Amino acid sequence: MGEYRVPEQLKKFVTEKTIIVRSPGRINLIGEHTDYNDGFVLPAAIDKAVYVTIEQVPGTKLFLHSVDFNESVEIELTAIKPVPGHWSTYILGVADQFVQKAKQVSGFKLNIYGDVPLGAGLSSSAAVECAVAFALNKILNAGFSRKELALMAQAAEHTYAGVKCGIMDQFASLFGKKDNVIRLDCRSLDYEYFPLELNEYVVVLFDTQVKHSLASSEYNVRREQCEAGVALIQQKYPQVKNLRDTTIEMIKECISPGDIVYNRCKYVVEEITRLQTGCGDLQRGDLMAFGQKMYATHHGLSKYYEVSCKELDYLVEYVQQSRDVIGARMMGGGFGGCTINIIKKSSVEGLVSELTVAYLENMGKELKHYMVNIEDGTSIIK
């Protein structure tokens, strides 16, 4: 069975022929909104995951069942198409990738269950895509590498779910390594592991319970603002392809300080540098210095990139007063979702109960929290 157990919820679907795959959600320690600027990100796979059971069946029919939604779908392989907003669309999108790559896809029976909290910014959709891709790769003997599967899972999200995501989520799910973060170069897809030695600390996520509809529209605006900044810099430095290639000096020289485009570019370039020096902190085991960079990232996201919201700011400002929280920031696209915090284990319980009361009082919302451990990426557990 390997190190990971088959969830109780899936045991009744398991036969002699069944393969079971576990694919985790992810966190990102530092490096936000850097991916579409060809920068670096620093994600890690976590101990919340999506599980699928899969077995081949005769014919060309797909039998899909979601334990979480208690719903089944039967569909002919030749009839698959996107089902916007439905859980099956992520599975069908991945099947379509295999068909497009001219792999002989046969009928299969697939059951899916997950304990990745939905809507918390932990990439449950990427976990689904990677679990399905890994499972199909196995039963079809397709021979795709993990990198190829990550790109196929990303393409499924683009074409079937209609979300133009970067590669980080799928990459982190497939390449995760226990007690390590992955420094991923979003331009070349080169990657390197760095140890995250937490010792007496633990990673805790505070869920604002806020999901502003701004997130997707403002995401596109930020991309455009970054591109506008690059266009201004290219007038003087034609070799610059995007913000990855620029420096703070170039930005000061080519864009009016205080201009909105200046602020956006300043944040991204500083964040790319912050991530690189943060990896040095981890190599030296200097968690304190790394934590300070997380606070600096939040400040940049809130004040210069302007993708935070009052709830996220409240949570970060609250914990920053505690000496037992060595780093915190908003995580993800912004305008809601979670903050990620590195907290002394012995203080978690007290801080959570205190913050839950304060958050309800000041923000009028229940606070959810998740403690996460850094785990291995996608694997077959049976």
Contacts in CASP RR format, 6 or more apart in sequence:
PFRMAT RR
TARGET T0000
AUTHOR 0000-0000-0000
METHOD contacts of the structure
MODEL  1
MGEYRVPEQLKKFVTEKTIIVRSPGRINLIGEHTDYNDGFVLPAAIDKAV
YVTIEQVPGTKLFLHSVDFNESVEIELTAIKPVPGHWSTYILGVADQFVQ
KAKQVSGFKLNIYGDVPLGAGLSSSAAVECAVAFALNKILNAGFSRKELA
LMAQAAEHTYAGVKCGIMDQFASLFGKKDNVIRLDCRSLDYEYFPLELNE
YVVVLFDTQVKHSLASSEYNVRREQCEAGVALIQQKYPQVKNLRDTTIEM
IKECISPGDIVYNRCKYVVEEITRLQTGCGDLQRGDLMAFGQKMYATHHG
LSKYYEVSCKELDYLVEYVQQSRDVIGARMMGGGFGGCTINIIKKSSVEG
LVSELTVAYLENMGKELKHYMVNIEDGTSIIK
1 381 0 8 1.000
1 382 0 8 1.000
2 381 0 8 1.000
3 376 0 8 1.000
3 381 0 8 1.000
4 22 0 8 1.000
4 49 0 8 1.000
4 379 0 8 1.000
4 381 0 8 1.000
5 381 0 8 1.000
6 14 0 8 1.000
6 20 0 8 1.000
6 51 0 8 1.000
6 381 0 8 1.000
6 382 0 8 1.000
7 51 0 8 1.000
7 113 0 8 1.000
7 114 0 8 1.000
7 115 0 8 1.000
9 67 0 8 1.000
9 113 0 8 1.000
10 20 0 8 1.000
10 51 0 8 1.000
10 53 0 8 1.000
10 67 0 8 1.000
10 111 0 8 1.000
10 113 0 8 1.000
13 53 0 8 1.000
13 65 0 8 1.000
13 111 0 8 1.000
14 20 0 8 1.000
14 53 0 8 1.000
14 382 0 8 1.000
15 55 0 8 1.000
17 55 0 8 1.000
17 56 0 8 1.000
18 53 0 8 1.000
18 54 0 8 1.000
18 55 0 8 1.000
18 382 0 8 1.000
19 53 0 8 1.000
19 54 0 8 1.000
19 55 0 8 1.000
19 135 0 8 1.000
19 138 0 8 1.000
19 139 0 8 1.000
19 380 0 8 1.000
19 382 0 8 1.000
20 51 0 8 1.000
20 52 0 8 1.000
20 53 0 8 1.000
20 54 0 8 1.000
20 380 0 8 1.000
20 381 0 8 1.000
20 382 0 8 1.000
21 51 0 8 1.000
21 52 0 8 1.000
21 54 0 8 1.000
21 131 0 8 1.000
21 134 0 8 1.000
21 135 0 8 1.000
21 138 0 8 1.000
21 378 0 8 1.000
21 379 0 8 1.000
21 380 0 8 1.000
21 381 0 8 1.000
22 49 0 8 1.000
22 50 0 8 1.000
22 51 0 8 1.000
22 131 0 8 1.000
22 378 0 8 1.000
22 379 0 8 1.000
22 381 0 8 1.000
23 49 0 8 1.000
23 50 0 8 1.000
23 51 0 8 1.000
23 52 0 8 1.000
23 127 0 8 1.000
23 128 0 8 1.000
23 130 0 8 1.000
23 131 0 8 1.000
23 134 0 8 1.000
23 173 0 8 1.000
23 174 0 8 1.000
23 377 0 8 1.000
23 378 0 8 1.000
24 45 0 8 1.000
24 46 0 8 1.000
24 47 0 8 1.000
24 48 0 8 1.000
24 49 0 8 1.000
24 50 0 8 1.000
24 116 0 8 1.000
24 127 0 8 1.000
24 173 0 8 1.000
24 176 0 8 1.000
24 375 0 8 1.000
24 376 0 8 1.000
24 377 0 8 1.000
24 378 0 8 1.000
25 45 0 8 1.000
25 46 0 8 1.000
25 48 0 8 1.000
25 49 0 8 1.000
25 50 0 8 1.000
25 116 0 8 1.000
25 122 0 8 1.000
25 123 0 8 1.000
25 124 0 8 1.000
25 126 0 8 1.000
25 127 0 8 1.000
25 169 0 8 1.000
25 172 0 8 1.000
25 173 0 8 1.000
26 43 0 8 1.000
26 44 0 8 1.000
26 45 0 8 1.000
26 46 0 8 1.000
26 122 0 8 1.000
26 123 0 8 1.000
26 126 0 8 1.000
26 127 0 8 1.000
26 168 0 8 1.000
26 169 0 8 1.000
26 172 0 8 1.000
26 173 0 8 1.000
26 176 0 8 1.000
27 43 0 8 1.000
27 44 0 8 1.000
27 46 0 8 1.000
27 122 0 8 1.000
27 203 0 8 1.000
27 205 0 8 1.000
27 331 0 8 1.000
27 340 0 8 1.000
27 372 0 8 1.000
28 41 0 8 1.000
28 42 0 8 1.000
28 43 0 8 1.000
28 44 0 8 1.000
28 168 0 8 1.000
28 172 0 8 1.000
28 331 0 8 1.000
28 332 0 8 1.000
28 340 0 8 1.000
29 42 0 8 1.000
29 43 0 8 1.000
29 44 0 8 1.000
29 181 0 8 1.000
29 196 0 8 1.000
29 290 0 8 1.000
29 294 0 8 1.000
29 340 0 8 1.000
30 42 0 8 1.000
30 271 0 8 1.000
30 274 0 8 1.000
30 275 0 8 1.000
30 278 0 8 1.000
30 290 0 8 1.000
30 293 0 8 1.000
30 294 0 8 1.000
30 297 0 8 1.000
30 329 0 8 1.000
31 40 0 8 1.000
31 41 0 8 1.000
31 42 0 8 1.000
31 271 0 8 1.000
31 272 0 8 1.000
31 274 0 8 1.000
31 275 0 8 1.000
31 297 0 8 1.000
32 41 0 8 1.000
32 271 0 8 1.000
32 297 0 8 1.000
32 301 0 8 1.000
32 329 0 8 1.000
32 330 0 8 1.000
32 331 0 8 1.000
32 332 0 8 1.000
32 333 0 8 1.000
33 222 0 8 1.000
33 267 0 8 1.000
33 268 0 8 1.000
33 271 0 8 1.000
33 301 0 8 1.000
33 305 0 8 1.000
33 307 0 8 1.000
33 333 0 8 1.000
34 40 0 8 1.000
34 41 0 8 1.000
34 186 0 8 1.000
34 268 0 8 1.000
34 271 0 8 1.000
34 272 0 8 1.000
34 275 0 8 1.000
35 41 0 8 1.000
35 166 0 8 1.000
35 167 0 8 1.000
35 168 0 8 1.000
35 186 0 8 1.000
36 166 0 8 1.000
36 186 0 8 1.000
36 223 0 8 1.000
36 226 0 8 1.000
37 226 0 8 1.000
37 242 0 8 1.000
37 243 0 8 1.000
37 244 0 8 1.000
37 268 0 8 1.000
37 272 0 8 1.000
38 186 0 8 1.000
38 187 0 8 1.000
38 241 0 8 1.000
38 242 0 8 1.000
38 243 0 8 1.000
38 244 0 8 1.000
38 245 0 8 1.000
39 185 0 8 1.000
39 186 0 8 1.000
39 187 0 8 1.000
39 243 0 8 1.000
39 244 0 8 1.000
39 272 0 8 1.000
40 183 0 8 1.000
40 184 0 8 1.000
40 185 0 8 1.000
40 186 0 8 1.000
40 272 0 8 1.000
40 275 0 8 1.000
40 276 0 8 1.000
41 168 0 8 1.000
41 183 0 8 1.000
41 184 0 8 1.000
41 186 0 8 1.000
41 275 0 8 1.000
42 181 0 8 1.000
42 182 0 8 1.000
42 183 0 8 1.000
42 184 0 8 1.000
42 194 0 8 1.000
42 275 0 8 1.000
42 279 0 8 1.000
43 168 0 8 1.000
43 169 0 8 1.000
43 171 0 8 1.000
43 172 0 8 1.000
43 181 0 8 1.000
43 182 0 8 1.000
43 184 0 8 1.000
44 172 0 8 1.000
44 176 0 8 1.000
44 180 0 8 1.000
44 181 0 8 1.000
44 182 0 8 1.000
44 196 0 8 1.000
44 374 0 8 1.000
45 172 0 8 1.000
45 173 0 8 1.000
45 175 0 8 1.000
45 176 0 8 1.000
45 177 0 8 1.000
45 374 0 8 1.000
45 375 0 8 1.000
45 376 0 8 1.000
45 377 0 8 1.000
46 122 0 8 1.000
46 372 0 8 1.000
46 373 0 8 1.000
46 374 0 8 1.000
46 375 0 8 1.000
47 372 0 8 1.000
47 373 0 8 1.000
47 374 0 8 1.000
47 375 0 8 1.000
48 114 0 8 1.000
48 115 0 8 1.000
48 116 0 8 1.000
48 117 0 8 1.000
48 122 0 8 1.000
48 370 0 8 1.000
48 372 0 8 1.000
49 114 0 8 1.000
49 115 0 8 1.000
49 116 0 8 1.000
49 127 0 8 1.000
49 131 0 8 1.000
49 375 0 8 1.000
50 112 0 8 1.000
50 113 0 8 1.000
50 114 0 8 1.000
50 116 0 8 1.000
50 124 0 8 1.000
50 127 0 8 1.000
50 128 0 8 1.000
50 131 0 8 1.000
51 112 0 8 1.000
51 113 0 8 1.000
51 114 0 8 1.000
51 131 0 8 1.000
51 381 0 8 1.000
52 110 0 8 1.000
52 111 0 8 1.000
52 112 0 8 1.000
52 113 0 8 1.000
52 131 0 8 1.000
52 132 0 8 1.000
52 135 0 8 1.000
53 110 0 8 1.000
53 111 0 8 1.000
54 108 0 8 1.000
54 109 0 8 1.000
54 110 0 8 1.000
54 132 0 8 1.000
54 135 0 8 1.000
54 136 0 8 1.000
54 138 0 8 1.000
54 139 0 8 1.000
55 108 0 8 1.000
55 109 0 8 1.000
55 139 0 8 1.000
56 106 0 8 1.000
56 107 0 8 1.000
56 108 0 8 1.000
56 139 0 8 1.000
57 63 0 8 1.000
57 106 0 8 1.000
57 107 0 8 1.000
57 108 0 8 1.000
57 109 0 8 1.000
58 106 0 8 1.000
58 107 0 8 1.000
59 106 0 8 1.000
59 107 0 8 1.000
60 76 0 8 1.000
60 77 0 8 1.000
60 78 0 8 1.000
60 106 0 8 1.000
60 107 0 8 1.000
61 74 0 8 1.000
61 75 0 8 1.000
61 76 0 8 1.000
61 77 0 8 1.000
61 107 0 8 1.000
62 73 0 8 1.000
62 74 0 8 1.000
62 75 0 8 1.000
62 76 0 8 1.000
62 77 0 8 1.000
62 80 0 8 1.000
62 92 0 8 1.000
62 95 0 8 1.000
62 107 0 8 1.000
62 108 0 8 1.000
62 109 0 8 1.000
62 110 0 8 1.000
63 72 0 8 1.000
63 73 0 8 1.000
63 74 0 8 1.000
63 108 0 8 1.000
63 109 0 8 1.000
63 110 0 8 1.000
64 72 0 8 1.000
64 73 0 8 1.000
64 74 0 8 1.000
64 75 0 8 1.000
64 88 0 8 1.000
64 91 0 8 1.000
64 110 0 8 1.000
64 111 0 8 1.000
64 112 0 8 1.000
65 71 0 8 1.000
65 72 0 8 1.000
65 73 0 8 1.000
65 110 0 8 1.000
65 111 0 8 1.000
65 112 0 8 1.000
66 72 0 8 1.000
66 87 0 8 1.000
66 88 0 8 1.000
66 111 0 8 1.000
66 112 0 8 1.000
66 113 0 8 1.000
67 111 0 8 1.000
67 112 0 8 1.000
67 113 0 8 1.000
67 114 0 8 1.000
68 87 0 8 1.000
68 112 0 8 1.000
68 113 0 8 1.000
68 114 0 8 1.000
69 87 0 8 1.000
71 87 0 8 1.000
73 88 0 8 1.000
75 88 0 8 1.000
75 92 0 8 1.000
77 95 0 8 1.000
77 99 0 8 1.000
77 105 0 8 1.000
77 107 0 8 1.000
80 92 0 8 1.000
80 93 0 8 1.000
80 95 0 8 1.000
80 96 0 8 1.000
80 99 0 8 1.000
81 92 0 8 1.000
82 89 0 8 1.000
82 92 0 8 1.000
82 93 0 8 1.000
82 159 0 8 1.000
82 160 0 8 1.000
82 161 0 8 1.000
82 162 0 8 1.000
83 89 0 8 1.000
83 92 0 8 1.000
84 161 0 8 1.000
84 162 0 8 1.000
85 161 0 8 1.000
87 112 0 8 1.000
87 128 0 8 1.000
89 160 0 8 1.000
89 161 0 8 1.000
90 125 0 8 1.000
90 128 0 8 1.000
90 129 0 8 1.000
90 132 0 8 1.000
90 156 0 8 1.000
90 157 0 8 1.000
90 160 0 8 1.000
90 161 0 8 1.000
91 110 0 8 1.000
91 112 0 8 1.000
91 128 0 8 1.000
91 132 0 8 1.000
92 160 0 8 1.000
93 129 0 8 1.000
93 156 0 8 1.000
93 159 0 8 1.000
93 160 0 8 1.000
93 161 0 8 1.000
94 129 0 8 1.000
94 132 0 8 1.000
94 133 0 8 1.000
94 136 0 8 1.000
94 152 0 8 1.000
94 153 0 8 1.000
94 156 0 8 1.000
95 105 0 8 1.000
95 132 0 8 1.000
95 136 0 8 1.000
96 156 0 8 1.000
96 159 0 8 1.000
96 160 0 8 1.000
97 133 0 8 1.000
97 152 0 8 1.000
97 153 0 8 1.000
97 155 0 8 1.000
97 156 0 8 1.000
98 105 0 8 1.000
98 136 0 8 1.000
98 140 0 8 1.000
98 142 0 8 1.000
98 152 0 8 1.000
99 105 0 8 1.000
101 142 0 8 1.000
101 144 0 8 1.000
101 152 0 8 1.000
103 140 0 8 1.000
103 142 0 8 1.000
104 140 0 8 1.000
105 136 0 8 1.000
105 140 0 8 1.000
106 140 0 8 1.000
108 136 0 8 1.000
108 139 0 8 1.000
110 132 0 8 1.000
110 135 0 8 1.000
112 128 0 8 1.000
112 131 0 8 1.000
112 132 0 8 1.000
114 124 0 8 1.000
114 127 0 8 1.000
116 122 0 8 1.000
116 123 0 8 1.000
116 124 0 8 1.000
116 127 0 8 1.000
117 124 0 8 1.000
117 207 0 8 1.000
117 368 0 8 1.000
117 370 0 8 1.000
118 124 0 8 1.000
119 211 0 8 1.000
119 337 0 8 1.000
120 205 0 8 1.000
120 207 0 8 1.000
120 337 0 8 1.000
120 338 0 8 1.000
120 368 0 8 1.000
120 370 0 8 1.000
121 331 0 8 1.000
121 332 0 8 1.000
121 337 0 8 1.000
121 338 0 8 1.000
122 205 0 8 1.000
122 338 0 8 1.000
122 370 0 8 1.000
123 169 0 8 1.000
123 172 0 8 1.000
123 173 0 8 1.000
125 157 0 8 1.000
125 161 0 8 1.000
125 163 0 8 1.000
125 169 0 8 1.000
126 153 0 8 1.000
126 157 0 8 1.000
126 165 0 8 1.000
126 169 0 8 1.000
126 170 0 8 1.000
126 172 0 8 1.000
126 173 0 8 1.000
127 173 0 8 1.000
129 153 0 8 1.000
129 154 0 8 1.000
129 156 0 8 1.000
129 157 0 8 1.000
129 170 0 8 1.000
130 149 0 8 1.000
130 150 0 8 1.000
130 153 0 8 1.000
130 170 0 8 1.000
130 173 0 8 1.000
130 174 0 8 1.000
130 378 0 8 1.000
131 378 0 8 1.000
133 144 0 8 1.000
133 149 0 8 1.000
133 152 0 8 1.000
133 153 0 8 1.000
133 156 0 8 1.000
134 149 0 8 1.000
134 174 0 8 1.000
134 378 0 8 1.000
134 379 0 8 1.000
134 380 0 8 1.000
136 142 0 8 1.000
137 143 0 8 1.000
137 144 0 8 1.000
137 149 0 8 1.000
138 380 0 8 1.000
144 152 0 8 1.000
146 174 0 8 1.000
146 175 0 8 1.000
146 378 0 8 1.000
147 171 0 8 1.000
147 189 0 8 1.000
149 170 0 8 1.000
149 174 0 8 1.000
150 167 0 8 1.000
150 170 0 8 1.000
150 171 0 8 1.000
150 173 0 8 1.000
150 174 0 8 1.000
150 175 0 8 1.000
151 167 0 8 1.000
151 170 0 8 1.000
153 170 0 8 1.000
153 173 0 8 1.000
153 174 0 8 1.000
154 165 0 8 1.000
154 166 0 8 1.000
154 167 0 8 1.000
154 170 0 8 1.000
157 163 0 8 1.000
157 165 0 8 1.000
157 170 0 8 1.000
158 164 0 8 1.000
158 165 0 8 1.000
166 186 0 8 1.000
167 184 0 8 1.000
167 186 0 8 1.000
167 189 0 8 1.000
168 184 0 8 1.000
168 186 0 8 1.000
171 182 0 8 1.000
171 184 0 8 1.000
171 189 0 8 1.000
171 191 0 8 1.000
172 182 0 8 1.000
172 184 0 8 1.000
173 377 0 8 1.000
173 378 0 8 1.000
174 377 0 8 1.000
174 378 0 8 1.000
175 182 0 8 1.000
175 184 0 8 1.000
175 191 0 8 1.000
175 377 0 8 1.000
176 182 0 8 1.000
176 375 0 8 1.000
176 376 0 8 1.000
176 377 0 8 1.000
177 193 0 8 1.000
177 376 0 8 1.000
177 377 0 8 1.000
178 374 0 8 1.000
178 375 0 8 1.000
178 376 0 8 1.000
179 195 0 8 1.000
179 196 0 8 1.000
179 197 0 8 1.000
179 374 0 8 1.000
180 193 0 8 1.000
180 194 0 8 1.000
180 195 0 8 1.000
180 196 0 8 1.000
180 374 0 8 1.000
181 193 0 8 1.000
181 194 0 8 1.000
181 196 0 8 1.000
181 282 0 8 1.000
181 374 0 8 1.000
182 191 0 8 1.000
182 192 0 8 1.000
182 193 0 8 1.000
182 194 0 8 1.000
183 191 0 8 1.000
183 192 0 8 1.000
183 193 0 8 1.000
183 194 0 8 1.000
183 275 0 8 1.000
183 279 0 8 1.000
184 190 0 8 1.000
184 191 0 8 1.000
185 191 0 8 1.000
187 244 0 8 1.000
192 279 0 8 1.000
194 279 0 8 1.000
194 280 0 8 1.000
194 282 0 8 1.000
194 283 0 8 1.000
195 282 0 8 1.000
195 283 0 8 1.000
195 285 0 8 1.000
196 282 0 8 1.000
196 374 0 8 1.000
197 282 0 8 1.000
197 285 0 8 1.000
197 287 0 8 1.000
198 287 0 8 1.000
198 342 0 8 1.000
199 287 0 8 1.000
200 344 0 8 1.000
200 345 0 8 1.000
200 346 0 8 1.000
201 287 0 8 1.000
201 326 0 8 1.000
201 342 0 8 1.000
201 343 0 8 1.000
201 344 0 8 1.000
201 345 0 8 1.000
202 342 0 8 1.000
202 343 0 8 1.000
202 344 0 8 1.000
202 345 0 8 1.000
202 348 0 8 1.000
202 371 0 8 1.000
203 340 0 8 1.000
203 341 0 8 1.000
203 342 0 8 1.000
203 343 0 8 1.000
203 371 0 8 1.000
203 372 0 8 1.000
203 373 0 8 1.000
203 374 0 8 1.000
204 340 0 8 1.000
204 341 0 8 1.000
204 343 0 8 1.000
204 348 0 8 1.000
204 352 0 8 1.000
204 369 0 8 1.000
204 370 0 8 1.000
204 371 0 8 1.000
204 372 0 8 1.000
205 331 0 8 1.000
205 338 0 8 1.000
205 339 0 8 1.000
205 340 0 8 1.000
205 341 0 8 1.000
205 369 0 8 1.000
205 370 0 8 1.000
205 371 0 8 1.000
205 372 0 8 1.000
206 315 0 8 1.000
206 338 0 8 1.000
206 339 0 8 1.000
206 341 0 8 1.000
206 355 0 8 1.000
206 367 0 8 1.000
206 368 0 8 1.000
206 369 0 8 1.000
207 337 0 8 1.000
207 338 0 8 1.000
207 367 0 8 1.000
207 368 0 8 1.000
207 369 0 8 1.000
207 370 0 8 1.000
208 309 0 8 1.000
208 311 0 8 1.000
208 312 0 8 1.000
208 315 0 8 1.000
208 336 0 8 1.000
208 337 0 8 1.000
208 338 0 8 1.000
208 339 0 8 1.000
208 363 0 8 1.000
208 365 0 8 1.000
208 367 0 8 1.000
209 311 0 8 1.000
209 365 0 8 1.000
209 366 0 8 1.000
209 367 0 8 1.000
209 368 0 8 1.000
210 309 0 8 1.000
210 311 0 8 1.000
210 312 0 8 1.000
210 335 0 8 1.000
210 336 0 8 1.000
210 337 0 8 1.000
210 365 0 8 1.000
211 335 0 8 1.000
211 336 0 8 1.000
211 337 0 8 1.000
212 309 0 8 1.000
212 334 0 8 1.000
212 335 0 8 1.000
212 336 0 8 1.000
214 335 0 8 1.000
215 333 0 8 1.000
215 334 0 8 1.000
215 335 0 8 1.000
215 336 0 8 1.000
218 307 0 8 1.000
218 335 0 8 1.000
219 333 0 8 1.000
222 264 0 8 1.000
222 305 0 8 1.000
222 307 0 8 1.000
225 260 0 8 1.000
225 261 0 8 1.000
225 264 0 8 1.000
225 265 0 8 1.000
226 242 0 8 1.000
226 243 0 8 1.000
226 264 0 8 1.000
226 265 0 8 1.000
226 268 0 8 1.000
227 242 0 8 1.000
228 261 0 8 1.000
229 243 0 8 1.000
229 251 0 8 1.000
229 254 0 8 1.000
229 255 0 8 1.000
229 261 0 8 1.000
229 264 0 8 1.000
229 265 0 8 1.000
230 240 0 8 1.000
230 241 0 8 1.000
230 242 0 8 1.000
230 243 0 8 1.000
230 246 0 8 1.000
230 265 0 8 1.000
232 254 0 8 1.000
232 255 0 8 1.000
232 261 0 8 1.000
233 240 0 8 1.000
233 246 0 8 1.000
233 250 0 8 1.000
233 251 0 8 1.000
233 254 0 8 1.000
233 255 0 8 1.000
233 265 0 8 1.000
234 240 0 8 1.000
235 254 0 8 1.000
236 250 0 8 1.000
236 253 0 8 1.000
236 254 0 8 1.000
237 246 0 8 1.000
237 250 0 8 1.000
237 254 0 8 1.000
239 245 0 8 1.000
240 246 0 8 1.000
240 250 0 8 1.000
243 265 0 8 1.000
243 268 0 8 1.000
243 269 0 8 1.000
243 272 0 8 1.000
244 272 0 8 1.000
246 265 0 8 1.000
246 269 0 8 1.000
247 269 0 8 1.000
248 266 0 8 1.000
248 269 0 8 1.000
248 270 0 8 1.000
251 262 0 8 1.000
251 265 0 8 1.000
251 266 0 8 1.000
251 269 0 8 1.000
255 261 0 8 1.000
255 262 0 8 1.000
255 265 0 8 1.000
256 262 0 8 1.000
263 303 0 8 1.000
263 304 0 8 1.000
263 305 0 8 1.000
263 306 0 8 1.000
264 304 0 8 1.000
264 305 0 8 1.000
266 304 0 8 1.000
267 300 0 8 1.000
267 301 0 8 1.000
267 304 0 8 1.000
267 305 0 8 1.000
268 305 0 8 1.000
270 300 0 8 1.000
271 297 0 8 1.000
271 300 0 8 1.000
274 293 0 8 1.000
274 296 0 8 1.000
274 297 0 8 1.000
277 293 0 8 1.000
278 289 0 8 1.000
278 290 0 8 1.000
278 293 0 8 1.000
280 286 0 8 1.000
281 287 0 8 1.000
281 289 0 8 1.000
281 290 0 8 1.000
281 293 0 8 1.000
282 290 0 8 1.000
287 326 0 8 1.000
287 342 0 8 1.000
288 326 0 8 1.000
290 327 0 8 1.000
291 326 0 8 1.000
291 327 0 8 1.000
291 342 0 8 1.000
292 326 0 8 1.000
292 327 0 8 1.000
294 327 0 8 1.000
294 328 0 8 1.000
294 329 0 8 1.000
294 340 0 8 1.000
294 342 0 8 1.000
295 316 0 8 1.000
295 320 0 8 1.000
295 327 0 8 1.000
295 328 0 8 1.000
295 329 0 8 1.000
297 329 0 8 1.000
298 308 0 8 1.000
298 312 0 8 1.000
298 316 0 8 1.000
298 328 0 8 1.000
298 329 0 8 1.000
298 330 0 8 1.000
298 339 0 8 1.000
301 307 0 8 1.000
301 308 0 8 1.000
301 329 0 8 1.000
301 330 0 8 1.000
301 334 0 8 1.000
302 308 0 8 1.000
302 312 0 8 1.000
302 313 0 8 1.000
302 316 0 8 1.000
302 330 0 8 1.000
307 330 0 8 1.000
307 333 0 8 1.000
307 334 0 8 1.000
307 335 0 8 1.000
308 330 0 8 1.000
308 334 0 8 1.000
308 335 0 8 1.000
309 334 0 8 1.000
309 335 0 8 1.000
309 336 0 8 1.000
310 363 0 8 1.000
311 336 0 8 1.000
311 359 0 8 1.000
311 363 0 8 1.000
311 365 0 8 1.000
312 330 0 8 1.000
312 334 0 8 1.000
312 336 0 8 1.000
312 337 0 8 1.000
312 339 0 8 1.000
314 359 0 8 1.000
314 362 0 8 1.000
314 363 0 8 1.000
315 328 0 8 1.000
315 339 0 8 1.000
315 355 0 8 1.000
315 359 0 8 1.000
315 367 0 8 1.000
316 328 0 8 1.000
316 329 0 8 1.000
316 330 0 8 1.000
316 339 0 8 1.000
318 355 0 8 1.000
318 358 0 8 1.000
318 359 0 8 1.000
319 325 0 8 1.000
319 327 0 8 1.000
319 328 0 8 1.000
319 339 0 8 1.000
319 341 0 8 1.000
319 343 0 8 1.000
319 351 0 8 1.000
319 355 0 8 1.000
320 327 0 8 1.000
320 328 0 8 1.000
322 347 0 8 1.000
322 351 0 8 1.000
324 343 0 8 1.000
324 344 0 8 1.000
324 346 0 8 1.000
324 347 0 8 1.000
324 351 0 8 1.000
325 341 0 8 1.000
325 342 0 8 1.000
325 343 0 8 1.000
325 344 0 8 1.000
325 347 0 8 1.000
325 351 0 8 1.000
326 342 0 8 1.000
326 343 0 8 1.000
326 344 0 8 1.000
327 341 0 8 1.000
327 342 0 8 1.000
328 339 0 8 1.000
328 340 0 8 1.000
328 341 0 8 1.000
328 342 0 8 1.000
329 339 0 8 1.000
329 340 0 8 1.000
330 336 0 8 1.000
330 337 0 8 1.000
330 338 0 8 1.000
330 339 0 8 1.000
331 337 0 8 1.000
331 338 0 8 1.000
331 339 0 8 1.000
331 340 0 8 1.000
332 338 0 8 1.000
338 370 0 8 1.000
343 351 0 8 1.000
348 371 0 8 1.000
352 369 0 8 1.000
355 367 0 8 1.000
356 366 0 8 1.000
356 367 0 8 1.000
356 369 0 8 1.000
359 365 0 8 1.000
359 366 0 8 1.000
359 367 0 8 1.000
360 366 0 8 1.000
360 367 0 8 1.000
END
